Amino acid sequence: MRAPASRRPEPAENLSAAEQKAEKARGRIGVGLIVPGFVFLLLFFAAPVFVLLAMSLYAKPPGAETGVFVPAFEVSNYVVALSEYWVPLLRSFLFAGIATVLALIIGYTMAYLVAVRLRQHKLLAAILLVILIAPFFSSFVLRTQAWKQILSDEGFVVEALRFVAILPEDGRLTATSIAVVAGLTYNFLPFMTLPIYASLERLDTRLLEAAGDLFASPMTAFRKVTLPLSMPGVFAGTLLTFIPASGDYINATILGNNRDTAMIGQVIDSRFFKIVDYPMAAALSTVLMVVILILVMAYIRKFGTKELF
C-alpha cells in the first residue's frame, strides 16, 4: 500500500481572502517573535563588539592626559599587542587546554558514574549531582580564594605532598602554574560534566547488554557504544570549558604570581583599569576573540557535528 503523498501548500492566488489574511497574520506573528531577539542581539552583542573593534584603533594624542584617546586607524596597536603579549596569550591557551583535558577526564568519570553505573540508585545519583553542583551556588571569587587556602604552604595538601616526598620541604603550590590549572579545572568542571551527563543519561543500557552478548569486553563496549553516543556532550563540554578558561583572569590573579603564570585576561584587566590604555586592551581582547573563534572553527571542522547530533 502506497503512503499518501504529502500535501503541498496551496499557491497564494488559490487561497481565499480569509486564508490569505490568516497567512499574513501568521507571518506578522513570526516577525514579531523574531524582532525582540534580533534587537537584543544587535544592542548587547553586535554594538559592543563594534565599539570594541573601533576602540582598538584609537590613538593617544601627543601630550594628552592618561585615559584620553581619539578616533583613529592605529593598526600598530595590534602589532604591539602581538609582539609584546604573545607569551601570556599562548600561556592562556596552554592552561585552558590542560584544564579542559583534566576536566574531561574527571567530568566524564563522574558523569558516567552517576548516569550509567548508578542509574538504578536514583537517590544516590541525585545526591552526587547535588554535591557536584552545590559549591557553584557561591561566588566564583570565593571558590578560588578557598583553593588558595587549600593549596597554601600550611595546608594539608602541601603537608601531605611533603610527607610523601613528592614536594620538597621548601616547595609550594600557590603562586605556581599548577595552582592556576587546578583552579581552572575545578571552577569550570560543571561546564564539562553536565553536558556529558545529559548525553549519558539518555544512553539505552540495553545496547551495552547487546554488546556483551556479542562477546565484547567492557572496554570494547565503552569504546564502540558508550563513547560515540556521549560525543555530543563531550563536544559541548569541551567548548564550554575551553572558551571561558582561555579568557579567565581570576584564577591566575589569585592563585598565580603575576609573572610566569600571567594569562591574557590579566593583561587586559590591567590595561583597562590600571594603566588605562583602552586601545591596547581592546586590541588584545579582539585578538583573543579572533584566535578563539579560529580554534573553535578548526575544532568543529576536525571533529564535525553532523555525526554528533
ChimeraX attribute file (.defattr): number of C-alpha atoms within 10 A of each C-alpha:
attribute: neighborCount
match mode: 1-to-1
recipient: residues
	/A:1	3
	/A:2	4
	/A:3	5
	/A:4	6
	/A:5	6
	/A:6	6
	/A:7	6
	/A:8	6
	/A:9	7
	/A:10	8
	/A:11	7
	/A:12	11
	/A:13	8
	/A:14	9
	/A:15	13
	/A:16	10
	/A:17	11
	/A:18	9
	/A:19	12
	/A:20	14
	/A:21	12
	/A:22	12
	/A:23	14
	/A:24	12
	/A:25	12
	/A:26	12
	/A:27	12
	/A:28	12
	/A:29	11
	/A:30	11
	/A:31	11
	/A:32	11
	/A:33	11
	/A:34	11
	/A:35	11
	/A:36	11
	/A:37	11
	/A:38	10
	/A:39	12
	/A:40	11
	/A:41	13
	/A:42	13
	/A:43	12
	/A:44	10
	/A:45	11
	/A:46	13
	/A:47	12
	/A:48	13
	/A:49	17
	/A:50	11
	/A:51	11
	/A:52	18
	/A:53	16
	/A:54	17
	/A:55	22
	/A:56	27
	/A:57	22
	/A:58	22
	/A:59	21
	/A:60	18
	/A:61	11
	/A:62	7
	/A:63	7
	/A:64	10
	/A:65	9
	/A:66	10
	/A:67	13
	/A:68	14
	/A:69	18
	/A:70	13
	/A:71	14
	/A:72	13
	/A:73	13
	/A:74	16
	/A:75	13
	/A:76	14
	/A:77	20
	/A:78	19
	/A:79	11
	/A:80	14
	/A:81	19
	/A:82	15
	/A:83	10
	/A:84	11
	/A:85	14
	/A:86	14
	/A:87	14
	/A:88	19
	/A:89	23
	/A:90	14
	/A:91	18
	/A:92	24
	/A:93	22
	/A:94	15
	/A:95	23
	/A:96	25
	/A:97	20
	/A:98	16
	/A:99	27
	/A:100	27
	/A:101	16
	/A:102	18
	/A:103	27
	/A:104	22
	/A:105	13
	/A:106	16
	/A:107	27
	/A:108	24
	/A:109	14
	/A:110	19
	/A:111	25
	/A:112	20
	/A:113	16
	/A:114	23
	/A:115	23
	/A:116	20
	/A:117	12
	/A:118	16
	/A:119	16
	/A:120	11
	/A:121	12
	/A:122	11
	/A:123	11
	/A:124	13
	/A:125	19
	/A:126	15
	/A:127	12
	/A:128	16
	/A:129	19
	/A:130	11
	/A:131	11
	/A:132	16
	/A:133	14
	/A:134	10
	/A:135	12
	/A:136	14
	/A:137	8
	/A:138	9
	/A:139	10
	/A:140	14
	/A:141	13
	/A:142	11
	/A:143	17
	/A:144	23
	/A:145	17
	/A:146	13
	/A:147	21
	/A:148	22
	/A:149	15
	/A:150	16
	/A:151	22
	/A:152	19
	/A:153	16
	/A:154	11
	/A:155	12
	/A:156	13
	/A:157	16
	/A:158	21
	/A:159	17
	/A:160	12
	/A:161	15
	/A:162	16
	/A:163	12
	/A:164	9
	/A:165	10
	/A:166	11
	/A:167	15
	/A:168	12
	/A:169	12
	/A:170	7
	/A:171	12
	/A:172	20
	/A:173	19
	/A:174	21
	/A:175	21
	/A:176	17
	/A:177	19
	/A:178	17
	/A:179	23
	/A:180	31
	/A:181	25
	/A:182	20
	/A:183	25
	/A:184	30
	/A:185	27
	/A:186	17
	/A:187	22
	/A:188	21
	/A:189	23
	/A:190	21
	/A:191	20
	/A:192	29
	/A:193	28
	/A:194	22
	/A:195	24
	/A:196	28
	/A:197	27
	/A:198	15
	/A:199	19
	/A:200	25
	/A:201	17
	/A:202	12
	/A:203	17
	/A:204	13
	/A:205	16
	/A:206	9
	/A:207	13
	/A:208	18
	/A:209	13
	/A:210	12
	/A:211	18
	/A:212	14
	/A:213	10
	/A:214	10
	/A:215	11
	/A:216	15
	/A:217	12
	/A:218	12
	/A:219	10
	/A:220	13
	/A:221	19
	/A:222	15
	/A:223	12
	/A:224	14
	/A:225	17
	/A:226	21
	/A:227	15
	/A:228	13
	/A:229	20
	/A:230	22
	/A:231	20
	/A:232	19
	/A:233	23
	/A:234	24
	/A:235	20
	/A:236	15
	/A:237	26
	/A:238	21
	/A:239	18
	/A:240	18
	/A:241	26
	/A:242	27
	/A:243	19
	/A:244	15
	/A:245	24
	/A:246	25
	/A:247	21
	/A:248	18
	/A:249	23
	/A:250	19
	/A:251	27
	/A:252	28
	/A:253	18
	/A:254	19
	/A:255	29
	/A:256	25
	/A:257	15
	/A:258	15
	/A:259	11
	/A:260	13
	/A:261	24
	/A:262	22
	/A:263	31
	/A:264	27
	/A:265	24
	/A:266	21
	/A:267	21
	/A:268	23
	/A:269	15
	/A:270	14
	/A:271	18
	/A:272	17
	/A:273	12
	/A:274	10
	/A:275	14
	/A:276	15
	/A:277	20
	/A:278	23
	/A:279	28
	/A:280	24
	/A:281	26
	/A:282	26
	/A:283	27
	/A:284	26
	/A:285	23
	/A:286	17
	/A:287	16
	/A:288	20
	/A:289	15
	/A:290	12
	/A:291	14
	/A:292	18
	/A:293	13
	/A:294	12
	/A:295	13
	/A:296	15
	/A:297	12
	/A:298	12
	/A:299	13
	/A:300	13
	/A:301	10
	/A:302	9
	/A:303	12
	/A:304	13
	/A:305	12
	/A:306	6
	/A:307	10
	/A:308	14
	/A:309	10
